[in-house]
Amino acid sequence: LNKNVPIFVCTMAYPTVPCPLHIFEPCYRLMIRRCMETGTKQFGMCISDPVKGFADYGCILEIRNVEFFADGRSVVDSIGKRRFKVIQHSQRDGYNTADIEYIEDQKVS
């Protein structure tokens, strides 16, 4: 998963840290549904950037559970997995996507 990765522009996320999300915007509802249907259950999280739209660094989040509501909203239980650097910014169906490169952290002994 490193080409056309869906990007949720919201807050900072970190590896191993849970990140609960309330999804209500139509573009992000579509994004989450696609993440679940394709089986990747992953998307990127980046903070906003006034020039580029979103930052050049972010964190991959893995969806652990989604609770869908009748009105289309959902609550997503996700957790940070890996940090990444954005190689190319793009968009798809109203939400941001990116080609990314994973950042390898040095292991602490």
N, C-alpha and C positions, 0 to 999 in steps of 0.2 A: 504494500500500500504506500506508494510514493508519487503517483501521477493522478492529477485531478482529485486530490483529497478534499472532501468537503470541509469548509472552515466556518466555525461558529465564532463570530466576532462579538466578544462579550467581556470576559475578565481574564485574569492570569490563572493558569492551571499548572500544577506541578506533578511530576511522577510520584506515584504511591498515595496521592492525596485525593480523597473523595470530592466530587464536584456535582452536587445536585442541581438540576436545572428545571425551570418552569418554562415550557415551550408553548408559545401562543401565536407567534407571527407565522403567517401562511408559508413563507419560504422555508423557515426552519422546521415547520411541521413536515413539509415535503422531504427535507434533508434527512430528518430522523427516520421517517418511514423508509426511505431508500437505504439508509445504513442498516436497518433491520432486515429488509427484504433481500438485500444482496448477501447478507450473512457476515459482512465485515465487522459490524457492530462497533465501528470506530470512526472518529472524525477529529479534525484538528480544532484547537481553541487558541485564538489570538486576541490580543487587545486591539482596540481601534487605533488607526493612524490617520490623521487629517489629510495627508497627501496621498498615500498609497491605498487607503481603505482599511488595511490591517497591517500589523507589525510583521517584521521579517523573521521573527522567532516565535515559536509556540510550543504547545504540548499536545500529543495525541491523547484523546480520551477514549476509553473503552466503555461501551454501554453495558451495565450489569443487569438493568431492569428498566422497563418503561411501563408506566401506568397511563393508559389512554382514557380520556373523558368523553362523554357524549357530545360535547360542544366542540370537539376537535383539539382542545388543549391536551397537554401531557406533562407528566413529571418524569424526568429522566434521571436515573441513578447511574452516574458515571464515575470513573476513576482515572486519574492520570497514569499514562504508561511510559511514553518516551518523548524527549524534547526533539524539536526539529528546526531546521532553517528553511525558509521559503526561497525557492529558486525562481519561481514564476507565479505571479498573481493572475487570477482569471475569475470568471463567473460562469454559473450554470443555473438557468431557471430561477433567477432572483437571489440566489445565495452565492457566496464567495467559494472559490476552490483554489487550490495551489498545487504546483509540483514542488515536492519537498525533498530534503536530504536529512536523514537522521543524524543526530549528534550523539557520538559515543562518549559516555561519561567514564572517567577513570574510576576503577573499583577501589573502594577503601578497604584496606586490610584490617 
